[in-house]
Amino acid sequence: MTLTGSNAPETPVSAFPWDAVLTLGLATLRWRPRDLWAATPRELAAAAGLTRPALAAPSRADLERLLAAHPDPGTSR
């Protein structure tokens, strides 16, 4: 899809992921259809967990500390 009469370069537009949104809203979240259609994209993103900040991975030192504190049975470190 491109804008007619526009001086902008032709850029392809990807289709909206309707199947994923419907599956999320109706099957995963089990919202009523009217609630799904009333939701904003921001609300859908929040419900999908896309607005939470990503947690930092543990450092190597943290991992070593955990391994030392909780060794697997039958192994020695």
C-alpha positions as CSV (number, residue, x, y, z in Angstrom):
1,M,0.0,0.0,0.0
2,T,1.3,3.4,-0.9
3,L,-0.1,6.9,-0.6
4,T,-1.3,8.2,-3.9
5,G,0.0,11.6,-4.9
6,S,2.6,11.5,-2.2
7,N,6.3,12.4,-2.7
8,A,7.3,9.9,0.0
9,P,9.3,6.9,-1.2
10,E,7.2,3.7,-1.8
11,T,7.4,1.8,1.5
12,P,5.6,-1.5,1.9
13,V,3.1,-1.6,4.8
14,S,2.8,-4.9,6.7
15,A,-0.6,-6.2,7.4
16,F,-2.0,-5.9,10.9
17,P,-1.7,-9.2,12.8
18,W,-5.4,-9.8,13.3
19,D,-5.1,-13.6,14.0
20,A,-2.6,-12.9,16.8
21,V,-4.7,-10.2,18.3
22,L,-7.9,-12.2,18.2
23,T,-6.1,-15.2,19.7
24,L,-4.6,-13.1,22.4
25,G,-7.9,-11.3,23.3
26,L,-10.4,-14.1,22.9
27,A,-8.5,-17.3,23.6
28,T,-5.6,-16.3,25.9
29,L,-7.1,-13.4,27.9
30,R,-10.7,-14.8,27.4
31,W,-12.1,-11.3,26.9
32,R,-15.6,-10.9,25.6
33,P,-15.6,-9.8,21.9
34,R,-17.0,-6.4,22.9
35,D,-14.2,-5.8,25.3
36,L,-11.6,-6.8,22.7
37,W,-13.0,-4.4,20.1
38,A,-13.2,-1.6,22.7
39,A,-9.5,-2.1,23.7
40,T,-6.9,0.3,22.4
41,P,-3.6,-1.0,21.0
42,R,-1.8,0.3,24.1
43,E,-4.2,-1.7,26.3
44,L,-3.7,-4.9,24.2
45,A,0.1,-4.4,24.4
46,A,-0.1,-4.1,28.2
47,A,-2.4,-7.1,28.5
48,A,0.1,-9.1,26.4
49,G,2.9,-8.1,28.7
50,L,4.7,-6.0,26.1
51,T,5.0,-2.9,28.2
52,R,6.9,-4.3,31.1
53,P,10.6,-3.5,31.2
54,A,12.9,-6.4,30.5
55,L,14.7,-7.7,33.5
56,A,18.5,-7.7,33.3
57,A,20.1,-11.1,33.1
58,P,22.1,-12.2,36.1
59,S,25.8,-11.5,36.0
60,R,28.3,-14.3,35.9
61,A,29.2,-13.6,39.5
62,D,25.5,-13.8,40.5
63,L,25.2,-17.1,38.7
64,E,28.4,-18.5,40.3
65,R,27.1,-17.5,43.8
66,L,23.7,-19.2,43.1
67,L,25.5,-22.4,41.9
68,A,27.7,-22.5,45.0
69,A,24.7,-21.9,47.3
70,H,22.5,-24.5,45.6
71,P,24.6,-27.2,44.0
72,D,23.0,-30.0,42.1
73,P,22.8,-33.3,44.1
74,G,25.8,-35.5,43.3
75,T,28.0,-32.8,41.9
76,S,30.9,-31.0,43.5
77,R,32.1,-27.5,42.7
